[in-house]
């Protein structure tokens, strides 16, 4: 019974998460690095095209139908490191805007 309850709770969660680690670069001209996986979350800073990101998690925000990448951005301009969430299309493992998004969790 406990496993069924846990599975039901995961299926109805507001966000779904997938873990992986790697490095890529920001592919958008500029993107906000946010405190949490939401388009309206507090911006911690801005990442620019060709800045490096070491990512470790992807999150799907069901209410916004949007994927986010979590990681640490290292800016080329000043070397500042910013840890937070970036929209997936701007920070994906394929290093381009044309990358396919992960399947939507059911």
Gaussian input, Z-matrix of N, CA and C with variables (Angstrom, degrees):
# hf/3-21g

backbone

0 1
 N
 C     1     B1
 C     2     B2     1     A1
 N     3     B3     2     A2     1     D1
 C     4     B4     3     A3     2     D2
 C     5     B5     4     A4     3     D3
 N     6     B6     5     A5     4     D4
 C     7     B7     6     A6     5     D5
 C     8     B8     7     A7     6     D6
 N     9     B9     8     A8     7     D7
 C    10    B10     9     A9     8     D8
 C    11    B11    10    A10     9     D9
 N    12    B12    11    A11    10    D10
 C    13    B13    12    A12    11    D11
 C    14    B14    13    A13    12    D12
 N    15    B15    14    A14    13    D13
 C    16    B16    15    A15    14    D14
 C    17    B17    16    A16    15    D15
 N    18    B18    17    A17    16    D16
 C    19    B19    18    A18    17    D17
 C    20    B20    19    A19    18    D18
 N    21    B21    20    A20    19    D19
 C    22    B22    21    A21    20    D20
 C    23    B23    22    A22    21    D21
 N    24    B24    23    A23    22    D22
 C    25    B25    24    A24    23    D23
 C    26    B26    25    A25    24    D24
 N    27    B27    26    A26    25    D25
 C    28    B28    27    A27    26    D26
 C    29    B29    28    A28    27    D27
 N    30    B30    29    A29    28    D28
 C    31    B31    30    A30    29    D29
 C    32    B32    31    A31    30    D30
 N    33    B33    32    A32    31    D31
 C    34    B34    33    A33    32    D32
 C    35    B35    34    A34    33    D33
 N    36    B36    35    A35    34    D34
 C    37    B37    36    A36    35    D35
 C    38    B38    37    A37    36    D36
 N    39    B39    38    A38    37    D37
 C    40    B40    39    A39    38    D38
 C    41    B41    40    A40    39    D39
 N    42    B42    41    A41    40    D40
 C    43    B43    42    A42    41    D41
 C    44    B44    43    A43    42    D42
 N    45    B45    44    A44    43    D43
 C    46    B46    45    A45    44    D44
 C    47    B47    46    A46    45    D45
 N    48    B48    47    A47    46    D46
 C    49    B49    48    A48    47    D47
 C    50    B50    49    A49    48    D48
 N    51    B51    50    A50    49    D49
 C    52    B52    51    A51    50    D50
 C    53    B53    52    A52    51    D51
 N    54    B54    53    A53    52    D52
 C    55    B55    54    A54    53    D53
 C    56    B56    55    A55    54    D54
 N    57    B57    56    A56    55    D55
 C    58    B58    57    A57    56    D56
 C    59    B59    58    A58    57    D57
 N    60    B60    59    A59    58    D58
 C    61    B61    60    A60    59    D59
 C    62    B62    61    A61    60    D60
 N    63    B63    62    A62    61    D61
 C    64    B64    63    A63    62    D62
 C    65    B65    64    A64    63    D63
 N    66    B66    65    A65    64    D64
 C    67    B67    66    A66    65    D65
 C    68    B68    67    A67    66    D66
 N    69    B69    68    A68    67    D67
 C    70    B70    69    A69    68    D68
 C    71    B71    70    A70    69    D69
 N    72    B72    71    A71    70    D70
 C    73    B73    72    A72    71    D71
 C    74    B74    73    A73    72    D72
 N    75    B75    74    A74    73    D73
 C    76    B76    75    A75    74    D74
 C    77    B77    76    A76    75    D75
 N    78    B78    77    A77    76    D76
 C    79    B79    78    A78    77    D77
 C    80    B80    79    A79    78    D78
 N    81    B81    80    A80    79    D79
 C    82    B82    81    A81    80    D80
 C    83    B83    82    A82    81    D81
 N    84    B84    83    A83    82    D82
 C    85    B85    84    A84    83    D83
 C    86    B86    85    A85    84    D84
 N    87    B87    86    A86    85    D85
 C    88    B88    87    A87    86    D86
 C    89    B89    88    A88    87    D87
 N    90    B90    89    A89    88    D88
 C    91    B91    90    A90    89    D89
 C    92    B92    91    A91    90    D90
 N    93    B93    92    A92    91    D91
 C    94    B94    93    A93    92    D92
 C    95    B95    94    A94    93    D93
 N    96    B96    95    A95    94    D94
 C    97    B97    96    A96    95    D95
 C    98    B98    97    A97    96    D96
 N    99    B99    98    A98    97    D97
 C   100   B100    99    A99    98    D98
 C   101   B101   100   A100    99    D99
 N   102   B102   101   A101   100   D100
 C   103   B103   102   A102   101   D101
 C   104   B104   103   A103   102   D102
 N   105   B105   104   A104   103   D103
 C   106   B106   105   A105   104   D104
 C   107   B107   106   A106   105   D105
 N   108   B108   107   A107   106   D106
 C   109   B109   108   A108   107   D107
 C   110   B110   109   A109   108   D108
 N   111   B111   110   A110   109   D109
 C   112   B112   111   A111   110   D110
 C   113   B113   112   A112   111   D111
 N   114   B114   113   A113   112   D112
 C   115   B115   114   A114   113   D113
 C   116   B116   115   A115   114   D114
 N   117   B117   116   A116   115   D115
 C   118   B118   117   A117   116   D116
 C   119   B119   118   A118   117   D117
 N   120   B120   119   A119   118   D118
 C   121   B121   120   A120   119   D119
 C   122   B122   121   A121   120   D120
 N   123   B123   122   A122   121   D121
 C   124   B124   123   A123   122   D122
 C   125   B125   124   A124   123   D123
 N   126   B126   125   A125   124   D124
 C   127   B127   126   A126   125   D125
 C   128   B128   127   A127   126   D126
 N   129   B129   128   A128   127   D127
 C   130   B130   129   A129   128   D128
 C   131   B131   130   A130   129   D129
 N   132   B132   131   A131   130   D130
 C   133   B133   132   A132   131   D131
 C   134   B134   133   A133   132   D132
 N   135   B135   134   A134   133   D133
 C   136   B136   135   A135   134   D134
 C   137   B137   136   A136   135   D135
 N   138   B138   137   A137   136   D136
 C   139   B139   138   A138   137   D137
 C   140   B140   139   A139   138   D138
 N   141   B141   140   A140   139   D139
 C   142   B142   141   A141   140   D140
 C   143   B143   142   A142   141   D141
 N   144   B144   143   A143   142   D142
 C   145   B145   144   A144   143   D143
 C   146   B146   145   A145   144   D144
 N   147   B147   146   A146   145   D145
 C   148   B148   147   A147   146   D146
 C   149   B149   148   A148   147   D147
 N   150   B150   149   A149   148   D148
 C   151   B151   150   A150   149   D149
 C   152   B152   151   A151   150   D150
 N   153   B153   152   A152   151   D151
 C   154   B154   153   A153   152   D152
 C   155   B155   154   A154   153   D153
 N   156   B156   155   A155   154   D154
 C   157   B157   156   A156   155   D155
 C   158   B158   157   A157   156   D156
 N   159   B159   158   A158   157   D157
 C   160   B160   159   A159   158   D158
 C   161   B161   160   A160   159   D159
 N   162   B162   161   A161   160   D160
 C   163   B163   162   A162   161   D161
 C   164   B164   163   A163   162   D162
 N   165   B165   164   A164   163   D163
 C   166   B166   165   A165   164   D164
 C   167   B167   166   A166   165   D165
 N   168   B168   167   A167   166   D166
 C   169   B169   168   A168   167   D167
 C   170   B170   169   A169   168   D168
 N   171   B171   170   A170   169   D169
 C   172   B172   171   A171   170   D170
 C   173   B173   172   A172   171   D171
 N   174   B174   173   A173   172   D172
 C   175   B175   174   A174   173   D173
 C   176   B176   175   A175   174   D174
 N   177   B177   176   A176   175   D175
 C   178   B178   177   A177   176   D176
 C   179   B179   178   A178   177   D177
 N   180   B180   179   A179   178   D178
 C   181   B181   180   A180   179   D179
 C   182   B182   181   A181   180   D180
 N   183   B183   182   A182   181   D181
 C   184   B184   183   A183   182   D182
 C   185   B185   184   A184   183   D183
 N   186   B186   185   A185   184   D184
 C   187   B187   186   A186   185   D185
 C   188   B188   187   A187   186   D186
 N   189   B189   188   A188   187   D187
 C   190   B190   189   A189   188   D188
 C   191   B191   190   A190   189   D189
 N   192   B192   191   A191   190   D190
 C   193   B193   192   A192   191   D191
 C   194   B194   193   A193   192   D192
 N   195   B195   194   A194   193   D193
 C   196   B196   195   A195   194   D194
 C   197   B197   196   A196   195   D195
 N   198   B198   197   A197   196   D196
 C   199   B199   198   A198   197   D197
 C   200   B200   199   A199   198   D198
 N   201   B201   200   A200   199   D199
 C   202   B202   201   A201   200   D200
 C   203   B203   202   A202   201   D201
 N   204   B204   203   A203   202   D202
 C   205   B205   204   A204   203   D203
 C   206   B206   205   A205   204   D204
 N   207   B207   206   A206   205   D205
 C   208   B208   207   A207   206   D206
 C   209   B209   208   A208   207   D207
 N   210   B210   209   A209   208   D208
 C   211   B211   210   A210   209   D209
 C   212   B212   211   A211   210   D210
 N   213   B213   212   A212   211   D211
 C   214   B214   213   A213   212   D212
 C   215   B215   214   A214   213   D213
 N   216   B216   215   A215   214   D214
 C   217   B217   216   A216   215   D215
 C   218   B218   217   A217   216   D216
 N   219   B219   218   A218   217   D217
 C   220   B220   219   A219   218   D218
 C   221   B221   220   A220   219   D219
 N   222   B222   221   A221   220   D220
 C   223   B223   222   A222   221   D221
 C   224   B224   223   A223   222   D222
 N   225   B225   224   A224   223   D223
 C   226   B226   225   A225   224   D224
 C   227   B227   226   A226   225   D225
 N   228   B228   227   A227   226   D226
 C   229   B229   228   A228   227   D227
 C   230   B230   229   A229   228   D228
 N   231   B231   230   A230   229   D229
 C   232   B232   231   A231   230   D230
 C   233   B233   232   A232   231   D231
 N   234   B234   233   A233   232   D232
 C   235   B235   234   A234   233   D233
 C   236   B236   235   A235   234   D234
 N   237   B237   236   A236   235   D235
 C   238   B238   237   A237   236   D236
 C   239   B239   238   A238   237   D237
 N   240   B240   239   A239   238   D238
 C   241   B241   240   A240   239   D239
 C   242   B242   241   A241   240   D240
 N   243   B243   242   A242   241   D241
 C   244   B244   243   A243   242   D242
 C   245   B245   244   A244   243   D243
 N   246   B246   245   A245   244   D244
 C   247   B247   246   A246   245   D245
 C   248   B248   247   A247   246   D246
 N   249   B249   248   A248   247   D247
 C   250   B250   249   A249   248   D248
 C   251   B251   250   A250   249   D249
 N   252   B252   251   A251   250   D250
 C   253   B253   252   A252   251   D251
 C   254   B254   253   A253   252   D252
 N   255   B255   254   A254   253   D253
 C   256   B256   255   A255   254   D254
 C   257   B257   256   A256   255   D255
 N   258   B258   257   A257   256   D256
 C   259   B259   258   A258   257   D257
 C   260   B260   259   A259   258   D258
 N   261   B261   260   A260   259   D259
 C   262   B262   261   A261   260   D260
 C   263   B263   262   A262   261   D261
 N   264   B264   263   A263   262   D262
 C   265   B265   264   A264   263   D263
 C   266   B266   265   A265   264   D264
 N   267   B267   266   A266   265   D265
 C   268   B268   267   A267   266   D266
 C   269   B269   268   A268   267   D267
 N   270   B270   269   A269   268   D268
 C   271   B271   270   A270   269   D269
 C   272   B272   271   A271   270   D270
 N   273   B273   272   A272   271   D271
 C   274   B274   273   A273   272   D272
 C   275   B275   274   A274   273   D273
 N   276   B276   275   A275   274   D274
 C   277   B277   276   A276   275   D275
 C   278   B278   277   A277   276   D276
 N   279   B279   278   A278   277   D277
 C   280   B280   279   A279   278   D278
 C   281   B281   280   A280   279   D279
 N   282   B282   281   A281   280   D280
 C   283   B283   282   A282   281   D281
 C   284   B284   283   A283   282   D282
 N   285   B285   284   A284   283   D283
 C   286   B286   285   A285   284   D284
 C   287   B287   286   A286   285   D285
 N   288   B288   287   A287   286   D286
 C   289   B289   288   A288   287   D287
 C   290   B290   289   A289   288   D288
 N   291   B291   290   A290   289   D289
 C   292   B292   291   A291   290   D290
 C   293   B293   292   A292   291   D291
 N   294   B294   293   A293   292   D292
 C   295   B295   294   A294   293   D293
 C   296   B296   295   A295   294   D294
 N   297   B297   296   A296   295   D295
 C   298   B298   297   A297   296   D296
 C   299   B299   298   A298   297   D297
 N   300   B300   299   A299   298   D298
 C   301   B301   300   A300   299   D299
 C   302   B302   301   A301   300   D300
 N   303   B303   302   A302   301   D301
 C   304   B304   303   A303   302   D302
 C   305   B305   304   A304   303   D303
 N   306   B306   305   A305   304   D304
 C   307   B307   306   A306   305   D305
 C   308   B308   307   A307   306   D306
 N   309   B309   308   A308   307   D307
 C   310   B310   309   A309   308   D308
 C   311   B311   310   A310   309   D309
 N   312   B312   311   A311   310   D310
 C   313   B313   312   A312   311   D311
 C   314   B314   313   A313   312   D312
 N   315   B315   314   A314   313   D313
 C   316   B316   315   A315   314   D314
 C   317   B317   316   A316   315   D315

   B1=1.4492
   B2=1.5279
   B3=1.3247
   B4=1.4568
   B5=1.5204
   B6=1.3325
   B7=1.4586
   B8=1.5249
   B9=1.3150
   B10=1.4694
   B11=1.5212
   B12=1.3257
   B13=1.4649
   B14=1.5241
   B15=1.3271
   B16=1.4631
   B17=1.5234
   B18=1.3237
   B19=1.4666
   B20=1.5192
   B21=1.3103
   B22=1.4652
   B23=1.5224
   B24=1.3199
   B25=1.4643
   B26=1.5147
   B27=1.3250
   B28=1.4592
   B29=1.5252
   B30=1.3213
   B31=1.4631
   B32=1.5224
   B33=1.3179
   B34=1.4603
   B35=1.5261
   B36=1.3126
   B37=1.4670
   B38=1.5272
   B39=1.3314
   B40=1.4651
   B41=1.5261
   B42=1.3362
   B43=1.4588
   B44=1.5132
   B45=1.3163
   B46=1.4579
   B47=1.5185
   B48=1.3356
   B49=1.4550
   B50=1.5171
   B51=1.3177
   B52=1.4535
   B53=1.5256
   B54=1.3242
   B55=1.4611
   B56=1.5203
   B57=1.2982
   B58=1.4534
   B59=1.5260
   B60=1.2907
   B61=1.4624
   B62=1.5161
   B63=1.2933
   B64=1.4530
   B65=1.5118
   B66=1.3174
   B67=1.4600
   B68=1.5188
   B69=1.3006
   B70=1.4550
   B71=1.5198
   B72=1.3089
   B73=1.4558
   B74=1.5204
   B75=1.3126
   B76=1.4614
   B77=1.5272
   B78=1.3331
   B79=1.4598
   B80=1.5263
   B81=1.3233
   B82=1.4676
   B83=1.5321
   B84=1.3259
   B85=1.4675
   B86=1.5246
   B87=1.3242
   B88=1.4690
   B89=1.5218
   B90=1.3181
   B91=1.4597
   B92=1.5237
   B93=1.3253
   B94=1.4636
   B95=1.5210
   B96=1.3252
   B97=1.4582
   B98=1.5212
   B99=1.3350
   B100=1.4614
   B101=1.5228
   B102=1.3305
   B103=1.4662
   B104=1.5246
   B105=1.3349
   B106=1.4603
   B107=1.5287
   B108=1.3379
   B109=1.4624
   B110=1.5282
   B111=1.3034
   B112=1.4617
   B113=1.5230
   B114=1.3240
   B115=1.4691
   B116=1.5233
   B117=1.3326
   B118=1.4639
   B119=1.5268
   B120=1.3284
   B121=1.4669
   B122=1.5328
   B123=1.3079
   B124=1.4633
   B125=1.5282
   B126=1.3248
   B127=1.4645
   B128=1.5252
   B129=1.3274
   B130=1.4626
   B131=1.5238
   B132=1.3200
   B133=1.4556
   B134=1.5128
   B135=1.3197
   B136=1.4580
   B137=1.5242
   B138=1.3359
   B139=1.4622
   B140=1.5247
   B141=1.3240
   B142=1.4581
   B143=1.5272
   B144=1.3318
   B145=1.4586
   B146=1.5315
   B147=1.3273
   B148=1.4726
   B149=1.5260
   B150=1.3448
   B151=1.4661
   B152=1.5213
   B153=1.3092
   B154=1.4639
   B155=1.5264
   B156=1.3407
   B157=1.4633
   B158=1.5205
   B159=1.3283
   B160=1.4596
   B161=1.5219
   B162=1.3286
   B163=1.4700
   B164=1.5187
   B165=1.3356
   B166=1.4590
   B167=1.5266
   B168=1.3225
   B169=1.4625
   B170=1.5233
   B171=1.3358
   B172=1.4600
   B173=1.5141
   B174=1.3116
   B175=1.4648
   B176=1.5171
   B177=1.3356
   B178=1.4595
   B179=1.5216
   B180=1.3160
   B181=1.4704
   B182=1.5256
   B183=1.3315
   B184=1.4629
   B185=1.5223
   B186=1.3257
   B187=1.4615
   B188=1.5283
   B189=1.3347
   B190=1.4648
   B191=1.5267
   B192=1.3480
   B193=1.4658
   B194=1.5292
   B195=1.3338
   B196=1.4601
   B197=1.5265
   B198=1.3385
   B199=1.4553
   B200=1.5225
   B201=1.3322
   B202=1.4631
   B203=1.5222
   B204=1.3246
   B205=1.4575
   B206=1.5213
   B207=1.3475
   B208=1.4640
   B209=1.5195
   B210=1.3187
   B211=1.4495
   B212=1.5124
   B213=1.3210
   B214=1.4589
   B215=1.5202
   B216=1.3204
   B217=1.4622
   B218=1.5242
   B219=1.3212
   B220=1.4642
   B221=1.5217
   B222=1.3277
   B223=1.4617
   B224=1.5227
   B225=1.3270
   B226=1.4685
   B227=1.5188
   B228=1.3243
   B229=1.4661
   B230=1.5249
   B231=1.3422
   B232=1.4660
   B233=1.5303
   B234=1.3318
   B235=1.4554
   B236=1.5205
   B237=1.3305
   B238=1.4635
   B239=1.5260
   B240=1.3365
   B241=1.4607
   B242=1.5213
   B243=1.3308
   B244=1.4630
   B245=1.5216
   B246=1.3305
   B247=1.4662
   B248=1.5177
   B249=1.3269
   B250=1.4520
   B251=1.5158
   B252=1.3251
   B253=1.4555
   B254=1.5207
   B255=1.3340
   B256=1.4623
   B257=1.5303
   B258=1.3211
   B259=1.4656
   B260=1.5276
   B261=1.3306
   B262=1.4649
   B263=1.5268
   B264=1.3231
   B265=1.4585
   B266=1.5315
   B267=1.3224
   B268=1.4696
   B269=1.5249
   B270=1.3132
   B271=1.4695
   B272=1.5193
   B273=1.3098
   B274=1.4573
   B275=1.5220
   B276=1.3221
   B277=1.4631
   B278=1.5255
   B279=1.3287
   B280=1.4585
   B281=1.5219
   B282=1.3355
   B283=1.4622
   B284=1.5209
   B285=1.3271
   B286=1.4624
   B287=1.5193
   B288=1.3172
   B289=1.4598
   B290=1.5212
   B291=1.3236
   B292=1.4554
   B293=1.5116
   B294=1.3212
   B295=1.4604
   B296=1.5190
   B297=1.3252
   B298=1.4630
   B299=1.5218
   B300=1.3072
   B301=1.4602
   B302=1.5182
   B303=1.3239
   B304=1.4582
   B305=1.5217
   B306=1.3356
   B307=1.4581
   B308=1.5263
   B309=1.3127
   B310=1.4614
   B311=1.5218
   B312=1.3317
   B313=1.4661
   B314=1.5217
   B315=1.2983
   B316=1.4652
   B317=1.4941
   A1=110.82
   A2=118.16
   A3=121.35
   A4=112.15
   A5=117.21
   A6=121.02
   A7=110.92
   A8=117.39
   A9=120.88
   A10=110.72
   A11=116.82
   A12=120.67
   A13=109.87
   A14=117.07
   A15=120.68
   A16=110.94
   A17=117.17
   A18=120.69
   A19=111.05
   A20=117.09
   A21=121.02
   A22=110.25
   A23=117.43
   A24=121.47
   A25=111.74
   A26=117.66
   A27=121.35
   A28=110.74
   A29=116.49
   A30=120.18
   A31=112.26
   A32=117.58
   A33=120.09
   A34=112.72
   A35=117.76
   A36=120.80
   A37=110.36
   A38=116.11
   A39=121.57
   A40=111.76
   A41=117.11
   A42=120.68
   A43=109.17
   A44=116.41
   A45=121.96
   A46=106.89
   A47=116.24
   A48=119.74
   A49=111.03
   A50=116.07
   A51=122.99
   A52=107.04
   A53=116.46
   A54=120.29
   A55=110.62
   A56=116.30
   A57=124.62
   A58=105.99
   A59=117.61
   A60=119.29
   A61=109.22
   A62=115.36
   A63=120.24
   A64=110.60
   A65=115.11
   A66=121.67
   A67=108.92
   A68=116.50
   A69=122.66
   A70=107.73
   A71=116.82
   A72=120.92
   A73=109.86
   A74=116.16
   A75=122.00
   A76=107.30
   A77=116.63
   A78=120.40
   A79=113.24
   A80=118.96
   A81=122.11
   A82=109.29
   A83=116.55
   A84=119.08
   A85=111.16
   A86=117.57
   A87=122.68
   A88=108.05
   A89=116.81
   A90=121.55
   A91=108.51
   A92=116.32
   A93=120.68
   A94=110.06
   A95=115.55
   A96=122.46
   A97=105.37
   A98=116.06
   A99=120.39
   A100=112.30
   A101=114.85
   A102=122.71
   A103=111.85
   A104=117.38
   A105=122.30
   A106=108.72
   A107=118.05
   A108=120.14
   A109=112.34
   A110=116.50
   A111=122.49
   A112=108.40
   A113=115.72
   A114=119.88
   A115=111.91
   A116=117.21
   A117=120.86
   A118=112.98
   A119=118.03
   A120=121.38
   A121=110.39
   A122=115.40
   A123=122.11
   A124=110.68
   A125=116.47
   A126=121.63
   A127=109.16
   A128=116.22
   A129=121.90
   A130=111.52
   A131=115.94
   A132=121.25
   A133=109.81
   A134=115.87
   A135=121.80
   A136=108.87
   A137=115.49
   A138=121.67
   A139=107.76
   A140=115.92
   A141=121.51
   A142=110.92
   A143=116.33
   A144=121.77
   A145=110.10
   A146=115.08
   A147=125.71
   A148=113.70
   A149=119.17
   A150=120.00
   A151=107.54
   A152=117.15
   A153=121.11
   A154=110.30
   A155=115.19
   A156=120.42
   A157=108.61
   A158=115.64
   A159=122.78
   A160=105.33
   A161=116.88
   A162=120.36
   A163=110.96
   A164=115.02
   A165=119.75
   A166=113.61
   A167=118.05
   A168=119.08
   A169=109.86
   A170=114.83
   A171=121.40
   A172=107.50
   A173=116.13
   A174=121.30
   A175=108.71
   A176=116.89
   A177=121.97
   A178=108.30
   A179=116.82
   A180=122.63
   A181=106.76
   A182=116.64
   A183=121.87
   A184=112.57
   A185=118.18
   A186=120.51
   A187=112.15
   A188=117.63
   A189=121.58
   A190=112.34
   A191=115.80
   A192=122.30
   A193=111.00
   A194=115.18
   A195=121.56
   A196=110.82
   A197=116.14
   A198=122.41
   A199=109.53
   A200=115.79
   A201=122.71
   A202=108.92
   A203=116.40
   A204=123.52
   A205=107.49
   A206=116.99
   A207=120.09
   A208=108.80
   A209=115.32
   A210=118.75
   A211=112.16
   A212=114.63
   A213=121.73
   A214=108.75
   A215=115.69
   A216=122.17
   A217=108.44
   A218=116.84
   A219=122.03
   A220=107.17
   A221=115.71
   A222=119.93
   A223=110.75
   A224=115.69
   A225=120.91
   A226=111.26
   A227=117.03
   A228=120.71
   A229=113.28
   A230=116.89
   A231=119.46
   A232=114.14
   A233=118.06
   A234=121.60
   A235=114.47
   A236=118.07
   A237=121.80
   A238=110.34
   A239=115.95
   A240=121.70
   A241=108.98
   A242=115.60
   A243=121.90
   A244=107.62
   A245=116.93
   A246=121.96
   A247=108.80
   A248=116.83
   A249=119.69
   A250=112.17
   A251=115.66
   A252=123.63
   A253=110.73
   A254=115.30
   A255=122.85
   A256=107.05
   A257=117.61
   A258=120.29
   A259=108.88
   A260=116.43
   A261=123.08
   A262=113.28
   A263=118.12
   A264=120.60
   A265=111.99
   A266=117.30
   A267=120.73
   A268=112.93
   A269=117.75
   A270=121.65
   A271=108.59
   A272=116.08
   A273=120.20
   A274=109.70
   A275=117.75
   A276=120.35
   A277=113.88
   A278=117.92
   A279=121.20
   A280=111.59
   A281=117.82
   A282=124.55
   A283=113.48
   A284=116.43
   A285=120.28
   A286=109.10
   A287=116.99
   A288=120.43
   A289=112.34
   A290=118.43
   A291=121.20
   A292=114.76
   A293=118.50
   A294=121.31
   A295=111.50
   A296=116.69
   A297=119.09
   A298=109.72
   A299=117.18
   A300=119.97
   A301=108.63
   A302=117.78
   A303=120.39
   A304=110.00
   A305=117.94
   A306=119.45
   A307=110.79
   A308=116.09
   A309=121.53
   A310=108.88
   A311=118.16
   A312=121.01
   A313=110.97
   A314=116.18
   A315=120.89
   A316=110.68
   D1=-41.07
   D2=-178.58
   D3=-60.44
   D4=-38.58
   D5=178.99
   D6=-65.92
   D7=-39.89
   D8=179.17
   D9=-64.76
   D10=-40.51
   D11=178.92
   D12=-65.99
   D13=-42.52
   D14=179.37
   D15=-64.34
   D16=-41.54
   D17=179.02
   D18=-64.91
   D19=-39.76
   D20=178.37
   D21=-64.86
   D22=-41.63
   D23=179.39
   D24=-63.22
   D25=-39.38
   D26=178.89
   D27=-68.29
   D28=-39.25
   D29=-177.84
   D30=-67.61
   D31=-28.19
   D32=-177.11
   D33=-101.88
   D34=7.77
   D35=-178.99
   D36=-65.52
   D37=153.23
   D38=-179.47
   D39=-72.59
   D40=-25.72
   D41=177.42
   D42=-131.06
   D43=149.49
   D44=174.61
   D45=-118.90
   D46=146.38
   D47=-173.46
   D48=-126.46
   D49=146.55
   D50=173.32
   D51=-135.45
   D52=140.08
   D53=-176.84
   D54=-111.06
   D55=139.72
   D56=173.01
   D57=-164.14
   D58=159.81
   D59=177.42
   D60=-127.57
   D61=150.14
   D62=178.47
   D63=171.31
   D64=-175.95
   D65=-179.80
   D66=-129.39
   D67=143.03
   D68=175.59
   D69=-153.52
   D70=-173.80
   D71=177.80
   D72=-121.88
   D73=157.82
   D74=176.81
   D75=-72.05
   D76=132.21
   D77=-176.62
   D78=-104.73
   D79=-11.72
   D80=177.32
   D81=-89.26
   D82=158.66
   D83=-179.72
   D84=-63.13
   D85=-37.62
   D86=175.17
   D87=-158.60
   D88=142.40
   D89=178.88
   D90=-147.95
   D91=142.35
   D92=179.22
   D93=-79.53
   D94=137.95
   D95=173.07
   D96=-95.36
   D97=119.99
   D98=-171.35
   D99=-107.69
   D100=157.62
   D101=-177.27
   D102=-69.90
   D103=-34.81
   D104=179.49
   D105=-138.23
   D106=165.61
   D107=-176.72
   D108=-76.44
   D109=79.06
   D110=179.21
   D111=-156.37
   D112=145.34
   D113=179.15
   D114=-68.70
   D115=-17.89
   D116=-177.98
   D117=-107.42
   D118=4.01
   D119=-179.46
   D120=-68.28
   D121=159.86
   D122=179.07
   D123=-58.22
   D124=131.70
   D125=177.43
   D126=-83.83
   D127=127.27
   D128=179.03
   D129=-89.90
   D130=-19.53
   D131=-179.40
   D132=171.67
   D133=-174.33
   D134=-179.31
   D135=-124.15
   D136=135.32
   D137=174.42
   D138=-107.24
   D139=145.57
   D140=-176.70
   D141=-117.44
   D142=162.60
   D143=-179.47
   D144=-51.63
   D145=137.72
   D146=179.13
   D147=75.71
   D148=1.69
   D149=169.36
   D150=-68.76
   D151=148.73
   D152=-178.61
   D153=-90.18
   D154=145.85
   D155=174.77
   D156=-133.43
   D157=130.49
   D158=172.10
   D159=-99.47
   D160=106.18
   D161=-174.59
   D162=-98.33
   D163=155.28
   D164=178.94
   D165=-142.26
   D166=0.85
   D167=-179.00
   D168=-161.99
   D169=147.58
   D170=169.53
   D171=-119.06
   D172=142.29
   D173=-178.49
   D174=-132.26
   D175=133.65
   D176=174.78
   D177=-103.05
   D178=120.50
   D179=177.84
   D180=-95.26
   D181=103.39
   D182=-173.35
   D183=-62.08
   D184=-40.61
   D185=-176.50
   D186=-66.05
   D187=-25.73
   D188=179.88
   D189=-106.15
   D190=-3.69
   D191=-178.00
   D192=50.92
   D193=48.50
   D194=-173.98
   D195=-136.69
   D196=137.99
   D197=172.72
   D198=-92.95
   D199=143.53
   D200=176.39
   D201=-126.91
   D202=150.12
   D203=174.08
   D204=-110.48
   D205=130.02
   D206=176.36
   D207=-101.99
   D208=137.19
   D209=178.52
   D210=179.84
   D211=-171.57
   D212=178.96
   D213=-111.68
   D214=117.88
   D215=178.86
   D216=-90.42
   D217=133.25
   D218=172.46
   D219=-112.14
   D220=113.85
   D221=-177.76
   D222=-76.71
   D223=137.87
   D224=177.95
   D225=-71.49
   D226=-34.06
   D227=-173.25
   D228=-65.23
   D229=-43.16
   D230=-175.99
   D231=-131.33
   D232=0.83
   D233=179.07
   D234=75.40
   D235=4.20
   D236=-178.53
   D237=-66.96
   D238=139.32
   D239=177.17
   D240=-103.86
   D241=131.16
   D242=-179.88
   D243=-126.94
   D244=122.81
   D245=179.77
   D246=-101.20
   D247=126.00
   D248=178.76
   D249=172.87
   D250=-159.80
   D251=-175.18
   D252=-108.76
   D253=137.58
   D254=179.32
   D255=-127.61
   D256=145.52
   D257=176.83
   D258=-57.91
   D259=134.05
   D260=-172.95
   D261=-54.64
   D262=-40.23
   D263=-176.71
   D264=-62.19
   D265=-21.69
   D266=179.75
   D267=-96.12
   D268=-14.29
   D269=-179.30
   D270=-144.27
   D271=80.43
   D272=-178.64
   D273=-123.43
   D274=161.10
   D275=-175.12
   D276=-67.80
   D277=-10.23
   D278=179.67
   D279=-91.33
   D280=-7.26
   D281=176.22
   D282=58.51
   D283=35.33
   D284=175.80
   D285=-153.54
   D286=162.40
   D287=178.26
   D288=-73.04
   D289=-17.68
   D290=-175.20
   D291=-86.53
   D292=11.89
   D293=-176.24
   D294=-70.68
   D295=143.42
   D296=175.38
   D297=-72.22
   D298=141.55
   D299=175.80
   D300=-80.99
   D301=154.22
   D302=177.11
   D303=-61.42
   D304=157.76
   D305=178.28
   D306=-62.50
   D307=147.69
   D308=-179.95
   D309=-73.58
   D310=129.54
   D311=179.34
   D312=-62.21
   D313=145.58
   D314=179.47
   D315=-102.38

